[in-house]
Amino acid sequence: MNGHAESHPSTGCAPLRPREAPIATGALGVWIWRRRWAVALAACLSATIGGCVTGTPSPGDDAYSEARDAYRRGEHEAGFETLLDLATRGHPQAQSTVGGIYSSGRGVPQNLERAAWWYRMAAESGLPHAQYHVGWLYANGRGVPQDREEAVRWYRMAAGQGHVDGLYAMGWSYRGGHGVPQDLAEAARWYRMAAERGHSTGQWALGRMYARGDGVVQDFEEALRWFREAAARGNPDAFHGLGWAHRTGRGVPQDHEAAIQWYRRAAERGHAAGQYWLGYMYARGEGVARDLEEAARWYRLAAEQGHAGALFQLGQVYHWGWGVPRDFQEAVRWYEQAAEQGHAQGQHHLGTMYHWGRGVPRDRDEARRWFLLAADKGLPEAETILSLIHRDGVGVPQDYAEALRWARRAAERGYAGAQDLLGGMYYFGMGVPQDPLEAVNWFLLAAEQDHASSQSVLGRMYLRGEGVAQDYAEAVRWLRPAAESNHDWAQLNLGMMYGEGQGVPQDLVQAWMWLEIAASQSIPASAHRARAAEVRDSLSHRMAPEEIAGARSLAQAWLEAWRARFR
């Protein structure tokens, strides 16, 4: 397919049918239509025979301009009556304008069937603006049955005359495979034609193609160039695109403050994704002071527009009480809306609420239903919890084979929680022969992703020589990051190793500090907490009072820093 595709359609008008005929309202009663029926038909036949020459001024052009201007001034009834009269006499611009009036419902009741009928009358006369609108109505099933192939036919006619919306719409059709086979290279070609004619959405869309490498060689600098062109024309999608570029450092040096500025410009124009990312950056304090209330405000604005990610994040906000009072029922409400849009994390978190009975009555079957939906989308967190459900027989018969299947699926995606779970199943021989070496392999994969439980288990295995050669230094290497992640067993054992000088130089202050931290854990029934307190008290007999005071000060500082991370 070359150039702008097809030549213009014929100038014949669509046959008039009484059931399709637009009926005026108010002062323009049905009798007006009946009086004009013969006139409209005659005008249509005349246009077919003589050709609808729109480039030649006619007496109707002045009347059209006056009527259009009157309508724009708010003189809807008078302006519409004249426009309808001109339209029935075959004036293409008037036909298109009447179509637009019926489409918008300004001054007349909205009627998309009448809009489609009048747009088509104008389109058949070769008016590119009307051809585009007929295509849009077919693409969206507004006033006509949805027919994407028919939409493309009309878009192509408009694009063939250089109509920029038609050019963009052809790109949109090829990009999504709407009415044509998907062809990203062809989409980029049409987007480029629209972009080079100053179409801001075409410029943004072409920039996005370069950013993703869709149909073109990935080129972040070229993406940025088109985003800037579109942004200069006030395009909110482009503001969002520039925010993305500065946040991620794609095509420009990473600059969170600049990202905030661009996201804010998009957000203030009602751009849902811009609102979402502005909330995200407030929640994390990136490029702006951390402000959970402000984050919640922007998430809500995006969520109210149906942005699935914002719906999920607003569920998180209420689930954990970030900037709002904690409210499980409200969390469920937002998770549910995200889940119903197919948002995998929303489905998974809704499942956890049903699983634990938070904000809803506990319902393990409903929980499993949502976990399965999320797992079907490849969410490893959902696959992992399904593995746990089958491993422990929670609401289902215990089934190690099914547990292994789900754990392996998630683990092979690189999910640390599943790698830790799979390591545990090999370590204890659950559904597989006990294999400490295979367990170490999986624990190591998780530990290298900073999974505290796997780091702690690896520390224990090196400490005891289980599946690996006993190595105190290696044990300390894995216990330390787990302890820093507030894993109580790792804190207990790291403290004991400092106390005995195993794998590290003996340091009673460090030993006492880690034992005090472990003893301060908030789980009253923790056996590790009780053991840590016992060892700490025993160690105190070997220390001077000033050493104990120093160790206590270090422990308090560590605990305060840890708690501050969650405020």
N, C-alpha and C positions, 0 to 999 in steps of 0.2 A: 504494500500500500504506500503510494508516494504522495508527496505534496500535502495538500489539505483534503485529500480524499475526493468524494464524489462531487459532480457538478450540481448546480441548483436543481431542485425538484421542479416539476411542471407548475404552472401558475393556476391550474384549475382549482376551484374551491370545493370543499367537502360538501356533499349533498345535505340540504337542510331537512331536518325531520321535526315535526311539531313537538315531540317529546324531548328533543334536545334543545329547543329554542329557549334562550334566556327570557325570563318573564320579569319585566320591570316591577318595582315595588313602589308603594306610596302613591304619589300622584301619577306615576307612570304605570297605569293599570294594564291588565291583559289586553284591553281593547287597542292599546297602542301597538302591541305586537301584531295583532291581527291586521291592523291597518297597514303595517309596514311589511307584512309577509311577502306580498307581491313585489314590493320595491326591492327587498333584500334579494329575492330570487332573481329578479331581473338584473340587479347589480352584479350578482355572482356570475350569471351567464355572460354578461357583458365583459366582465374581467377575464373569463375563460377564453372568449373569442378574441378580444382585443389585446389581452395581456395586461397584467397588473403592473404597470410602469410606475414605480414609486419614486423614481428620481426626478420626475417632472413635476414642478409645482402645479397645483390645481386650486380652484377656488375653495375646495374643502380644506386645504392646508391652513388657511388663516382661521377658518371656523374651528378647526381642530385645536390650533394653538390657543385660541381664546377660551375654548371650553376646558382644555387641559389646565390652563392657568387659573380659571375660575374654580375648578375642582380643588386644585392645590391650595387656593386661598381659603378653603373651607366651604365654598358655595357648592356643596355636594350635589344637591338635587338638580339645580340648574345646569351645572357642568356635566353631570352624568346624562341628563336627558339629551343634550346636544351630542355628546360622545356616542351615545347609543344610536341616535339618529344617523350619525356619520358612519358608524360601524355597520348598520344594516344596509347602508348604501354602498358598502364595499371599500371603505377607507381602511387600509391595512393598519396604519398607526392607531387609529381609533379602535379598531378591533382588538389590537394588542393591549391598549390602555384599558378597555372595558374588561378584558380578561384579567388584567392586574387588579382592577377594582374588585371584581368578584373574588379574586384569590385572597386579597387582603381583608375584605369585609369592611372597608372604610366607606361609610355613606350608604351602603346597602348590606343586607344580610350576606354573610360569607356563603358562597356556593361554588365549590370546586368543580362540579360538573359543568356549570356555565362558564367558569374560568377556562377550563380545558377546551370547551367548544369554541370560544372566541379566540383564544390563543391559536388554535389550529386553523381557524379561518385566516388569521394574519400570517401564520407560518406557511400555509399553502400559497400565499401571495409572494413568498420569498423573503419575508422579513426575518433576518437572522435572530434578532432578540426574541421574537415569538417562537422560532424554531427551537431555540435553547429551552425556553420555558415549557414547550410541549414535551421535550425530552425529559426535563426535570420531573414533570408530572407523571410521565410513564415510569421513570426510574423509581419514584417514591409511591406510586399507586395512589395519587391524589387526584380525584375526579375522574379517573380512568382506571381500568384494571392494571395492576403492576405488570410491566413488560419491559425488562431491561434491554432486550434486543431492539424493540421499537424505540426505546429511549436513545440507544446508540445511533440509530438511523437518523433521528432528529438532531442529536448533538453533532453528528458528522456534517449534516447540512449547514448548521450554524458555523461550525469550525471551518468549513470550506470557504466561508465568506470572511474568515479572519475574526470572527466574534470571539473575544477573549474568554468569556465564560464557557463557550462551546469548546474551545481548545483545552481549557482546564478540565472540563467534564470528560473529554475523551481520555485525558491522562488518568483521571479517577477511574474510569471504566476499565482501562487496561490494567491499572495497578491492582484493582480488586477482582478482576475477572467478572465484571458486571455486564452481561450481555455480549461479551467477547471472551475468547480464551485469555487467561491471565498472561501478560507479557510485560515484564518490568522495563525492558529496554524501550519498548514502544510507549509505555507510560511516561518514561523520562523524556522521550522525544516530544510528546504532546505538551507535557509540563513546561519544557524549555520554550516552546513556541509561545505559550501563554506568558511565561516569565519574561521573555524578551520584549513583550508588548506591555509590560508594566503591571501584570495581574499579580497582586500581592500574595494571594493564596497559592497561585502557581509558583511564585518565587519561593515561598515557604516549602511547598511540596517538593520542589526540585532540590532545595537544600536538604530536606529530610532524606531524599533518595541518595544524595552524596554522603550524608552522615551514616547511613546504614549500608551503603554499597549495594543498593537495590537497582539493578539495571544499568549501573554505571560503576566505574572503579571507585572504591571508597576514597573520599578525599575530604577531610574535615575542614581544611581551609576553604575549599570551594563551597562546602555546606555553609560555612560561616558567611561567605560573601553573599550568598542568596538570602540567608536569614537577615543580614543587615539591609539588603535592598528592600525586603518585605517590611522590616521594622520601620524603615524610613517612611513607609506609607501607613504606619499605624496598625500593622497586622498583629493581633494578640498572640497568634500561634508562633509568629517569629520572635516576639518577646520571650515566649516560653523556650523556644529553641536556643536563643542566646543565653538564657539562664542555664539551660542544660550544658551548653558548651563551656561556660565559665565554671560551673560547678564541677564538671568532670575533667576540665583541662583538655578538651578536644578542640584542636585548631588554635587555641590560645592558652597562655599560662593559666593554671588553675587559680581562680580568684573568687572566693565565696562571697565577698562583699559585692562584687559586680554581679554575681549570680542573683543575690538577693534583690538588687535594684531591678534587674530584668524580670524576675519572677513577680515582683511587686507590680510592675507596670502591666503585666499580663493579668494578675489577680484583680487589680483595681478595675479592669475592664470586664470582669466577670468570667475570665477564662478559668475553667474548673481545674485543669491540670496545673496552671500557674498558682491557683489557690492552694492546691494540695502540696506542691513543692515548697511554697512559702511556709506553710504549716510545718512541713517536715524539717525545714532548716531552723525554724524557731524551736522545735522540739529538741533538736540536737545542738543548738547553739553554734551553728555554722554560719559565719559571716555576720552574726548578730548575737546580742546577748540572749542566752537561753531563756525562754519565756513560755512555759507550758500553757498558760491561759491564752496567750496570743496564738499558739499553735492550735489549740482546740478551736479557737474562733475561725481560723482559716480552714481547718479541716471541715468544720460544720458547713461553711459556705460552699465548699466543693461537694460535700456529701449531699447537700440539698439540691444539687444539680445532677445527682445520680452517679458521681464519680466513684467507681467501685473501690479504688484504693483508699479514698477518703472515708467511705463508709466503714471499711475495715479499721482504719486508723482511729476513727471516732469510737468504734467499739473498744479498741485498746485503751483509749483515753478514759472511758468510763470503767473498764475492767480494772485498771490499775490506779485510777484516781489521779491522772496526770492533768493538773490544772482545773479539775472539777471534782466535786465530791464523788467518791467511789460508789458505783451503782451497777450491780450485776444485771438487773433487769434492763436498764438502759443499754448496757453493753450488748446484751442479747439482741435487743431491737436493731442495733446498727449492724452487728455481725450477720443477722438474718438477712438484712437487705443486701449486704455484700455477697453473702452466700447464694442468694437467689439470682444474682447476676453471674454466677459461675466463678466468683473469686475464690481461688483454692484456699488461701489463708483464711478467708472468712468462713468457708465451709469447715476447715479444720478447727478453728477456734469455737465455732458454734457447736461442733461435736464435743469439744472439751467441756463446754458449759453444760451440755446435757449429760456428759459422762460423770461430772462431779456434782450435778444438781445446783449450779450457781445461776441464779436469776430465772431458772425454770425448774420444774420437778425433775428429779433424776430419772433418766430414761436411757438405759444402755443401748437399746435397739435403735433409738433415734440417733444417739451419738455415733453408733457404728455406721448408720446410713450416711451421715455427713462425712465421716472419716473415709468411707469408700469413695464418695464423690470426689473428695480432694485427692485421694490416692490415684484415682483414675486419671487425674490431670498430672500425675507424676510428682506430687508434693511429697518429698521424703519424710517430713515430719509426720504426715498422716500414715504413710507406710510403716513408720517406726512404731507409732502407737497401736496400729493394727497387729504388728508383731507382738507387742507386749500383751495385748488383749488375748491373743491365741496362746502365748507362752504361759500366761497365768490363769487362763480359763475364766476371764471376766465377762460374764454374760453369754459365753459360748463354751462348748466343750474344750478342754485343754487339748491343744494340737501343736506339738513341737514342729512338725513338718511345715504347717502353715505359718507358724511363727518364723521359721528359718526363711521361708520363701519371701515374706514381706521384708524381713530384716536385710536379706541379701540384695533385694531390689534397691532399697534405700542406700545401703552401704556402697553398692557399686556406682551409685550416683555421686559418691563422695561425701555423704552426710555423716558427720562425726558421731552423732547420737546413735545411728544405726550401726556404725562400725564398732562402737563401744558395746552395743547390745550383742552383736554377732560374736565379738571377742569373748564376751561373758558366756555365751552358749557353748563355744568351744572349750572355754576354761572349765566349765562345770559338766560338760558332756550332755547338754540338753538337746536331744534329737539327733546328735552326731556323736561319734566316739570322742572321748575326752582327748584334747590335743592342745597342750600348753603352747607349743611352738606356733600353731596356727592362731591361737588366741593372741599371742604376742604380736603377730603380724597385723591383726586388726586393731588391737589396742594402740599400736604404734602409729597407724594411719590416723586414728582419732586424736591421739596425743599431739601429733604434729600440727593439728588444727586447734590446739589449745583447749581440748576437751578435758576438763579438770578430773573427771572420774577416771578416764583412761590414763591420764598422767599419774594419778594416785595408785592405780592398780599396777602400772609398770614399775613405779617406785617400789611397791611391795614385792613384785616378782624379782626385781634385782636384789632387794634386801634379803629375800629368802632363797634366791637361786631356783625359782620355779620356771622351767621352760627356757631359762637363760643361765649363764654362769653368774654366780653370786658376785655382785660388784657394788660396794657401798657408795662409791663416787657417782656411779650411774644412777643409783637409787636416789641420791640427793638431787641429781640433775632433774629428775622427773617429779620428785616430791615438792621441790621449791615452787615451780609455777602453779602446781595444784593448790599448795598452801596459800599462795598469793591470790588465788581465785576463791579463797575462803572455804576450801574443802577441809572439813574438820579432821578426818582420818590422816590426811597428809600433814596437817599442822601438828597433830599429836606425834606422829612418827618423825617429822623433821625436828621437833623439839627434843625428842629422845636421842636422835642421832647427834645433835649439837651437844647434848649432855654427856654422851659417851665418847664423842670425838670420832664417830664412824663416818668416813667419807668426807669429813670436814675437820678442821682444827677444833678442838674442844672449846666451846664458848658458852659458859653458863648463863650469861645475860641473854644471848640469842635463844638459848634453850628455854629459859623461863618465859621470855616474851611469847614464843610460839605456843607454849603450853597454856599460858594465860589466855591467849586468843582462842585456842580450842576450847578451853573451859568456859569461855564467855558465849558460846553458841546459844542460840535462842530456842533450841529444842530441848526441853527439860529432861526428856527420857533418854537422851543420847548417851549410849554407853561410852562413846569416845569422850564426851564432855566430862563424865565422872572419872574416867581413867586419866584424862589430862590434868584434872584438879589434883588427883592423888599423886601423880608423878611430880607436878609442880611443887606441891607441899613438901614432898620428900627432898626435892632439889634445894628448897629454901634453906635446909639445914647446912648446906655446903656453901652458902653465899653470905657475903657481908650485907648489912642493911642497906648501904648505899647502892650496892649492885642490884638488889631487889627493887629499890625505888627507881633506878634507871631503867630496869627491864619493864616495870609496870608503866612508866611514862612512855616507853616505846610501844608497848601493847595498846595503850589508850590512844596514842596518836594514829596507829595503824587502823584501829577500829573506827575512829572518827572519820578518817579518810575514806574507809570502805563505805560507811553509812552515807557519807556526803555524795557518793556516786549515784544514789537512788533518790535524792531529794528533788 
